[in-house]
Amino acid sequence: MKNFQKHPQSVILSDSIEPVLAERHPDGQYAIGQDCGIFWRETEPPEKGAEAPDWFYIPNVPPNLDGEIRRFYVLWRELLAPLIALEFASGDGSEERDKTPLSRANLEQGKRPGKFWVYEQIIRIPYYGVYTFQTGKLEVYNLVNGQGKRI
């Protein structure tokens, strides 16, 4: 669910780390996504095979694609997962910590796979953070041996 804080938080984060990223990537080869889809499987409609983290960073990819500003990221074409993804939780963060797997039974029941499960098992994002507005706490998980471990 959208909230009034997501966009400002994403902009503040991007702006604050821009000098570090410019130094780390003098060639400009990195992308930051803000509420943009990461397509991880082909589905109909397409958005059923995508997750849209509130903020993510991908090193060593061009910021533009075919001369256009990126609007989405297609994992099977790029073959490089984001290094970090952040979710700004509107509620208690349970949606962002959902580990419901992709399975035929779940799909038949109309259940989507959980965000955490997709980020951990499919996209394989090395660092995943959940910031919960209600508590003001940030949880960060590191992918170790295929499992997101809280750090």
Secondary structure, 3 states (H helix, E strand, C coil): CCCCCHHHHHHHHHHHHHHHHHHHCCCCCEEEECCCEEECCCCCCHHHHEECCCEEEEECCCCEECCEECCEEEHHHHCCCCCEEEEEECCCCCCCCCCCCCCHHHHHCCCCCCHHHHHHHHHCCCEEEEEECCCCEEEEEEEECCEEEEC
